[in-house]
Amino acid sequence: MKYSILIAPLLLFPLSAAAYVTSVASPSGNISLDFDLQADGRPEYKVDYKTRPVVLASGLGLELADTPSLMSGFEIIGTDTLSFDETWEPVWGESSHIRNHYRELLAHLRQRDTDRLMDIRFRVYDDGIGFRYEFPTQPNLVYFIVKDEHSEFAMTGDHVAWWIAGDYDTQEYDYTESRLSEVRGLMKGAISSNASQTQFSPTGVQTSLQLRTDDGIYINIHEAALVDYSTMHLNLDDDKMVFESWLTPDAQGNKGHLQAPCKSPWRTLIISDDACDMLSSNLIYNLNDPCAYDDTSWIKPVKYVGVWWEMIGGGKQWSYTFDLPSVKLDETDYTKTKPHGQHPANTENVKRYIDFAAEHGFDQVLVEGWNIGWEDWFGHSKDYVFDFVTPYPDFDIDYLNEYARSKGVRLMMHHETSGAVRNYERHMQAAYDLMDKYGYNAVKSGYVGDVMPRGEHHYGQWLNNHYLYAVTEAAKHKIMVNAHEATRPTGLARTYPNLIGNESARGTEYESFAGNKPSHTTVLPFTRLQGGPMDYTPGIFEMDMKKVNPNSQGHVNSTLARQLALYVTMYSPLQMAADVPEVYERFMDAFQFIKDVPVDWEESKYLAAEPGRYIVAARKGKGGNDWYVGCTANEDGYESILSLDFLDPDKKYEATIYADAKDANYLTNPQAYTITTKKVNAKTKLKLKAAPGGGYAISIKQL
C-alpha cells in the first residue's frame, strides 16, 4: 500500500485544566466538536455542522458490573491533538484511492475516587466524526465487565428516520420510514415473530441508522472497527430525542468482558447536507486499521453464478433425501438411502452451471446443499449437523472440481453452520484443508438459527470474535469469506480484505416469499452498506415466483432494468447473477450488462440520491476507461436529466442504455425493457425515466 501522510506535531499542554484543548474542527472547518465534563464529572460532547447544532450535549461513559462505574467523577489530566492526512489504496473498493484526513482530540481522564484512567479519542473529518473509549495499562483497572455502555447521541428534533428493529439475532427486516416520535408506536408491527425484542427496549433500533432533519441535514449513526466487543444498537428516549448505545448481551446478560489495555469500537456520525455525500463517505473504513496482510495478491473480486435460487425461489431441497434415520452423522450409511429427486446439488446439474459460467465469463459457481447434514438440521443435537467435508453421494467433488478447472472456473464452497458455532470451529481446519486440496479460494458461510452455545446471540462479543477468527484463519489458507447471518459490517474489510462480503440484511431471497418494498434498495446503501459490501444476490429476471414454483406466493418487486442497475448502485466486490441459466437464456440481450459490468472500480460518483426514493451512481471500471451507471427507484419511479460530465472531455464513447419500457411497472409489467445505443461524450445529457419500482443501467464504453 502507498501512503502520503502528514502528521502535525503533538501538542502538549500545561496541567491547568482551563488550558486544555477541548474543541476540534474538521480540516475544512465544516464540522466542529466540543468536549467537556458535566458538573458531576461525566464526560460529554456536542457536534455542530456549518455552525448549526447536530448533536446536542451528550453524555459518555460505561457502567461496569460489580465495581464502580466509569460514568462520572472524572477530571481532565491532559489532552493531545494532531492532524493526519494519508492516501491509501484498498485491495478492492468503490475507488482505487481513499483519502484519510482528520483532526484528532485525545482527552486523558482520571476518576478521582478510584484513580482509574480512561481516555476518549475523537476524530473529526469533513464528513463526520468518530469517538471511542480507550483504557491504558493501569493498576486499578485490569479485568472488567461492561454492564452497559452509555454513549448518547442527543438529536436536535423529531427527525425522519429509516430504521429496523433492534434485534440481537437478525437484520433481515424491511426498513420503516418514520419520525422518531413514531418509532415506539410502529415498533410492534416491525418486529419479526422470532425476534429477541423481549429483552430489548420498545424503541430500540439497529445501526447503521439514517436520519434527516427538517432543515436538510443528513445524519448517519453507526460504529467502526468492531473487534472483541458486542454490537451496538440504539435505544431512543422519545421524550428528549436522545439515542443511547445498547450493547448485545451474552448468555449471562453482560455486554463485554475486557482486559486493559483495550479499546471500544468507534462510535460514528456521518454528517452532510447532501445525500450523495452520505453514500460516498469513507469515514467508517478510515477509522479501521490498515491492512493486516503483507500479501494480498490472492484476494480477487468475484462474479459468480450458483445452485441457490432453485432452492430459494424454486422450492427445491438442500437435502439429498428425506429418509435419513435419526442417528449421528458418523453412523449414517447414505448408500442405503435414495435421493428424493429434488436435490439440485448433483453432479450433472452442477456441470450445467459450470458450462454456463465458462461460456459467459463468470469466475465461480456456488453450490449449496453439496454436503451431508441438511436432513437432520432440525433433528437431534446440532453437534451432529455438518462436518463440512463429506459430500452427498450424488455430488462428485473430485470430478466437478477438475471439470471446473478445465473450463477456467472455480467452485465456491458453502459452509452452513446452522448456528452451531463450536461445531464449526471444531471442523474448520479440516474444512479449509479440503478447500486447499481442491483449489477453492472462496467460501460462503451461514449462521441460520439459534446460536449454540445456548443463550449467545449472533451479535454478541463471543460471536463477533468467532466471525473474525473464521476470517483470519481463512487468510492462512488464502481463502476469501462471504459470511451470511453474521453481524453487520463495520469497515473491518479494510484490515482484513479477504472478508469480501456479508449478507447481514434482508436480501433478494426475501423476494421469493415475503417480498421487499420497492424502496428497499434505495435505503440499503444509506444504512447497511455504510460498513461494507453486501452479498445482495441481484439479477433476478423472472419476477412472478408462481412461474418458478407453483406453491410460491412471492413476487420480486422490481423491474428487470432495475435488477441490472443494482450491480452499480449496490456496491460489492462479490456479485452474483442469482437467477437460473434457463431464465437468462430468454433475455440474453439484457444479460449482456451483467456480463459486462465490473466488480472492482477505479472511481465512483453518486449523481443523485434521496433515501427511500432513488439513487443514481456512476462508476469507472478499474484498469480501463469504461463507465457504468445505475439507477434504482421506489414505487414512485424517478425522472433523471443525467449529465455525463464525469466522462473524459477528450474522449468519445458509445452508451448502451438498458431502460424500463414506457409501460413498465414492478407489479404489472416488470419485464418490459428497452435497449438503445448512442454516441455520447462529456457534454451529453440524457433524459431517462425509471418506472415505479424500476430503474436503468448504462454501459459507456470508450471508442
N, C-alpha and C positions, 0 to 999 in steps of 0.2 A: 504494500500500500504506500502511496505517496502522500506526504503531508507538507503543508506550508503553515507554520504555527507562529503566532505572535503572542507571547505571554508578557503582560506588563509586570513590572517589579512588584513583589509582595509588599504590601504596606502594613507596617506595624504601628500600633497606636499606644499612647500612654495609658496608665492604669485608671485615670479618671473616667468614670462611666459616661459622663457627659461628652467626652471627646471621642467615644467610639463611633465609627461609621455604622449607621443603621438604615441607610437607604441605598438603593442601587437602581440604575436605569439601564434599559437595553441599549445596544450600540447606537441605534437611531434616536433614542430618547422617547419613542412612542409608548413604551411600557415602563412603568416605574413601580417599585416595590418598597414598602416601608416596613421595618421590623421594630418591635417594641416589647416591653414587658408590661402586663397589666399590674394593677395595684397590689395584687396578691403574688406577683412574681410569675404569672403564667405567660409563656411566650405567645405572641400574636403577630399577624402580618396583615397587610392590605395591599391591593393592587389597583393602579389606575391605567387606563388606556387613552392616550391622547388627551390627558388631563381629566378624563371622565372616570368616576369610580366604577370598577368592575367587580372587585371583591372587597366588601367592607371588612372592618376589623374582625379577624377570625382567629380563634384560639387554636393552640397546638399543644400536644403532649400525649403521653402514654400512661395508661392505667395498668399497674402490674398486679400479679397475683401474689398474695402472702408477703408483701413487702410494700413500703410506702411508694406511692405512685410518682411518676415523673410528669406531674401536671402543673405544679406551682412551686413557689418558694425559691425561684431562681434569681440569680444575679448575672449580669454580663461581665465576664472577666477578660474578654478580648474579642476583636473582630479582625478578619483578614479580607482583603479584596483582591481581585485580579481581573484582567481582561484576557480573553482567549479567542484565537482565530485560527482555524485549520480548515483544510480541504481534504476530504478523504474519499477513497474510491471503494464503493461497495462491490462485493463479489457479483451481485446481481441487483437489479433495482429499477425504479422508475427513471433514474438518471444515473449517468456514469460517474458523476462527481457530486458530492454533498458538502456544503459549507457548514461548519460548526462554529458559530460566532456568538459569544455571550459575555456578559459581565457577571461576576460572582461576588456574593457576600457570604462569608462563613462566620457565624456567631458562636462563640465559645461560652457555654453556660455552666454555672456551678449551683447546685442546690444547697442552700445554706445549712439546713438542719442535718443533712446526710453526707455532705461533702462529695456527692456523686456528680459526675461530669456528663453533659450531653451537648453535642454540637448540632446546629441546624444549618445546613448548607442550601443557599438559594442561588439559582442560576436564572438570569433574565436574558431572554432572546428577543429579537424583534417580532417573533410570532408567538411568544408566550413565556411561561415560567415553569421551573421545576424546583421542588424542595424535598429534602429528605432528612431523617434523623441519623446521627452518627454517634457511636459510643466508643470512645477511645479506651485503650487498656488502662485499668484503674483498680485499686484495691477494694473499693466499696461497691462495685457493680461488675460482677463476673458472669455468673449464670443467672438468667432471669426469665420469667414467663410473662408474656404480654396477655393481659386480660382483655383490654380494649385499646384501640388507638383512637384518639380524639382529635383528629385533624379536621378543622372546619373550613367550609367554603361558603361564606355569607354572601348571598346574592343581593342585588340592588332592587329587585322587584319580582313580580309574578311572571317570570319568563315563559316563553314557549319552549317545550322540551320534547325530544324524541327519545323514548325510554323503553326499556324492557324490565320485567320484574327481577328483583334481587334474589335469584335462586342460587343455591350453593352447588347445584349439580347439572344445570343445563342453561345454555344460552339460546336454545332453539325456539325463539319467540318471534312473532311479527311485532314490529315496533308500533307503539302508540304515540301519537302526537297530541299533546295537550298542554294546557297551562300547568304550572307547578301546583297551583291550588286545586287542580282537578285530579292529581295523581292518586290521592287516597280513595276517592270515590270510584275511580276506574280500575284500581289495582285488582280487585277480586276477579273481575272478568278477564284480566290479563294474565292470570296465573294458571299454569298447566295443572292437570289433575294429579301429577306425580311430583309436584314441586316440594321444596323444602321450606316453604314460606311459613310454616307453622312455627319455625324457630326465628322468624325474621319480622322486622317492623312492617306494618301495613303500608308504609311509604318508602320501602327500600327499593332501590333501583341499581342496575348494574352500570359499570363503566365499560366502554367509553360512552359518556353521556353528552349529547349535543344539545346546546341551548341557543336561543336567540332572544335578545332584549327588544323591547318595543322601539328603541331608537337605533336598531340595526346593528348591534354588536353581537358577533357570534362567539360563543364560549364552549370549549370542549374540556371536560374533566376526565382524566384517566390516570394511569400510572405507567412508569417505565422501569426497566431492569428488575423485574420481579424474580428474585433469587432468594431461596431459603426464607420464605415469608409467605403469609397467606394472602390470597387475592382480596382486593379491596372492593367492597360495594359502598353505596352511599345511602344513609338514612336522611330523610328530609323532615325538618321541623317546618311544617307548612304554615305555622303562625308567623314565624320570624323569617321564613325563606332561607334557612341555613341548612346546608348539607353537612353531614358529619361522616367520616370514614367508619366503615363497619367491616371488620375482617371475617373471613370464613373460619368457623371454629373447627377444632379437631374433635375426636371422639369423646374427649373429656370436657369439651366446651371452651378450651383455651384457644387463644388466637395465634400464639407463636412462642417457640422455645429458642432463646438466643443466648449467645456467649460473646462477650466483648473480647477483642474489638469486633464490631459488626456495624451494619448499617441497614436501614429500611430501603425499600424501593423508593423511587422518586414519585411524588405526587405532582401531576402535571396539569397545566392550564394552557390551552391554545386559544389565542385571542386575536380577532380581526374584525374589521367592518366589511370585509369582502369574503363571501362564502368560498370563492375559489382559493383564497389563501389557506383556508382550513384544510382543503384537500391536498395542497402542495407542501404543507408543513412537514419538516423532518425533525421536529423537536424531540419526539419520543425516541427515534433512532439515535439522535445526537446525545441523549442522556445515557445511552448504553456504552459499555466499554468497547474499545476496538476489537477487531477480530482476534480470537484466541488461537487460531491455527496459523502455522508458518506456511503450509502448503494448502492452497485452495483450488488447485488445478482440476481436482476431481469433482468439484461442485458445479453442476451444469443445470441451467433451466430446462424444463421438461414439458413437452406437449405430448399428450397420451390419449389413447382410447382404452376401452376395457369392458370386461364382463362384470357389469354392475347394474346398468339400467334395466336389463332383462329381469332382474330380481326386484329392484325398486319400483319400476313402472309396469313391468310385465307380469308381476306376481309369481315368478318362478322362485325356486328354493335355493338357498345356500347349501343345504344339506344333501348328502348323497342318497340317503334312504330314510324312510320313516320307521323302519323295522328294527332299529337298534335296541338290544336288550339293555336293561338298566344295570350296567356293570361299569367298572372303571375302564378308562380307555386302554390301559395296558392289558386288559383281559378280553378286549373286543376282537373278534375274528371277522373282518369285513368280507372275507371270501364266502361267508355263509349268509351274507345279506345281498339284496338286489337293489340296484338304483331305481328310483321312482320315476325316471323319465323326464323330470323337470329340473335337472341339475346342469346348469349351463357351463360350469367349470369343468368340462370334459375335453379330452384331447382334440377331437375333431372340431368342436366349436371354437376352442382357443386358437387353433390353426387358422380358422376363418378370420379372426381378429388380427392375428399376426400378418396375414396376407393383406388385409385392408390397411393396416398401419404401414407396411412396407410400400404398398402401391401409392399411398398419399403422403408419405414423408413424415410420419409420426415417429417419435422417439421410442415410446414404450407402450406396453399393453398390461394394464392392471387386470389381475384375475382374483376375484373374491369367491370364497367357497371352495378353494382348492384343497384344504387340509381337514383332517378328521376333527370331529368335536361338535359340529354345528347341531346335530340331532339332540345332543344332551345338554344344550346350553341352559335350559330351564329344568333340568332333571335333578340329579343329586348334587353333591358338593361341587362348587366351582373350581376346586383344586384339580379337578379332573376334566376340565372343559377342553383346553387346547394344549398341544405341545409344540406347535409352530414349525414342525419339521416333517410330519408324516402326511403324505398326500393321500387323497381318496384313490381307490383302485382305478377310477376312470380318468385320472389326471397323471399322465406320464411325464413326470418332471424332468427326467433326463432328456427324453426326446424333444419336448417342447422348448426347452432352453437351447438345445442345439439347433432346432429348426428356426427359432427366433434369431439366433446368432447368424445363421446362414442367410437370413433376409435383411441383416443390418438393423435389427430391432432387439430391444431388451424386454424381458418380462419385469413387471413391477410386483414386488412382494406385498402381501396383505397379512397383517397380524391383528386380528380382533381379540382383545384380551377379555372381553365381557366384564370388565371391571375387576377381574381377579388379578390384581397388580402384583402380589407376591408370586403368584404362579408365573406371570410373565417374566419377572426378574429371575426366577429360578431357571427358566428356559432361554433367557435372552441370548447368552453367549452361544449356545448351540444353534439358535435360530440365525444369528448373524454369521456364524461359521457356515451354515448351509447356504446363505446368500453369497458368501465368498466363493464357495465351491462352484456355484452355477453362474456367477457373474452378475447377480442382481446388484444394483447400486442405489436403489430407492425402495422405501417401504412406506406403505400407508398403514398406520396403526389406528386402532379404535378402542374406546373405553366405554362402550354402551352398557348401561345398567348400574345397579348399586355397587359401590366400591367394596371390595374385600381387601383389607380387614374391615369388618363391620363398624359402622359409625363414622368412618372417614368420608370426607366429601371430595368431589372432583377438584375443588378449588382451594383446598386447604394446603398448609405448608408441606405436609408429608407428600401429597400427590404432586405438588409443584416441584419438589425435589426429585421425585421419580421421573417426571417428564424430562427434566434437564439431564438426569442420569442416562435415560434412554438415548438422548441426542448425543451426549459426549461419548458414550460407549459406541454408538453407531459410527462416530467420526473415526474411531480407531480402526474401523473396517472400511473406511471411505464410503459410507452409506449416508444417503440423504433421507430425512424423516418428514413425513406428512402426517401429523397427529390429529385425529378426529376425536371429538368429545373432551379434549384437553382444555386447560384454562385458556382464556383469551390472551392473545399475544401482547407483549409489552416492549417490543423492539429488540428482543434477545437475538433475533436473526442477524443483527449487526455483529454480535460477538460470536455467535455460533451459526454461520451461514448455511450449514447443512440442514438447519431447520427451515426447509424450503417451503413449507406450507402448513396450514392448520385449517380445520373447519371452524369449530368454536362459534357457530352462529347457525341460524336457520338457512339451510342451503337449498339447492334445486330439488333435492329429494322430496321436500315437502310439497312441491308442485304436483307430485304424483298421487297424493292422497288428501292433503289438507288445503293445499293452495297457499301461495304467498300473495300479499297485497301487491298490486302493480307498483306501488310506491316503494316497495321493499328495497329494490336495487338502487333507488335514489337516496336511501338513508344509510345503507351499509358502508359506503366509502367515508361518510362523516363519522361513523361510530366504530363498528367492528374493525375496519381496515386501518384505523389510525395506528394500531400497534403492530401491524404486519399483515402479509397477504393471506387471503382465504382461498381454500380449495372449494370454490362455489359450484364447480361442475356445470358450466353453461353448455349451450349448443343443442338444446332440445328443439327439434323441428316438428315433431308430432305433438300438438297441444291437447288433443282430445284423448284422454287416457283410456276411455272406453274402447277406442280402436286398437289399443295396445293390450289391454286386459279388460274383458267384458265385465269383470266384477269390480272394476275401479270406478270411483265417483270423482276422481281427480281431474283437474284441468290446469294446464300451465298458463298462468295469467300473463302472457307476453305475446307479442307478435314475433314472427320469425326474424324480421330485421333487427329487433332489439336483442334477440339471442346472439346475433353476430356482434352487436355493439358491446355486449358485456365483456368480450375479450379485451376491450380497450378501457372501458370505464371501471371494471372490477380488476384492478391490477393484481397479478400473481405471476411469479416465475414458473408456476406449476399450473398448466391449463389443460383441462380435459375436454375432448369432444365427446360429450356424455351420451348422446343417443346411439342407437344401434346402427350397424352398417347398412341394413336394408332401407332404413328411413333416409339416410344421407344419399343413397343411390337414387332417390326420387328427386333430389334437389341439388344436384351436383354443381349447378351454376352458383347457387348461394354458398354451398360448402367450400367453394374456392377461397372465400375470405378466411375461413378457419384455417385452411392450409397455408395461406399467405402470412397471416398476422404473426409477428414475432412474440416471444415471451420474455425478452430482455431488451432494455431500452437505453438509448443514449440521452434522451431528453424528453420531458413530459410537460405539457401545458394544459391547465384547466381553463377552458374558454367561457363557460357559463355554468352556473350551479346554484341550486337552492335546495336545501334538504327537504326530502319528501315530495319534490316537484320534478326536477330534471338535473342531469349532469351531462356536460359536453366536454370531452377530453381529446387531446391530440398528442400523439407520441411518435417519436422518431426511433426507428429500429437501430440497435447497437451495431456498429460496423458498416452502416450504409447511409443512404440519403433518402430513403423512402419514409413516408409518414402514414399514420393510420389514425382515423378519427372515429369516435363512437359517441352516440347519444342515447341515453335511457330516460324515459319519461313515465310519469304516473298516469292515472286513469284519465287525466285531462289532456294528455298529449302536450306537445311543445313545438312552437314555430321558431326557427332559427334564421338569422341572417349571418351566415358563417363566413367570416373573413379568413382568408388563407395567408395572412401577412406573416405567419410564422415560417413560411417557406423561404428558401434561399432566393433572394431577388434576382440573382444572376442565372438561375436555372429554370428549365421548363419541365412540366410534369404532365402525367395523364392520371386523372382521377376516375376510379370505378366506384360508383355510388350505389349502395345496397339500401334501398329505402322502402318504407311502407307504401303500399299502393293507396290510391285515393279512398278506397272503400275498406281499407284495413281497420281492424278493431280487435283488441286482445280477446274479446269474448265471442264475437260473431264471425270474424273473418281473419284469423290470426296468421294464416299462411299466404296472405296476399302481399306480394312484394314486387318491386321493380329493380332492374339493374341497368344503369346507364353509364356511359363513359364520355369523358370530355377532356380537352386540353385545358390546363389551369396553370396559373403562376401566382406569385406573391400578391398580385393586385386583384385576384379573383375574389368575388363574394358569391356565395351560394345561398339561395333561399330554399330551405328544407323544412319539412313538416313531419314530426313524429305523431303517429296516430295515438289514440287512447291506449295506454299500456304498451306503447311502441317505441320506436327509435330508428336510428340509421347508423350505418357503418360505411366508412370510406377508406379505400386504399389509394394512396397518392404516390405514384412511382415516378422517379426521375427518368426523363427521356435521354 
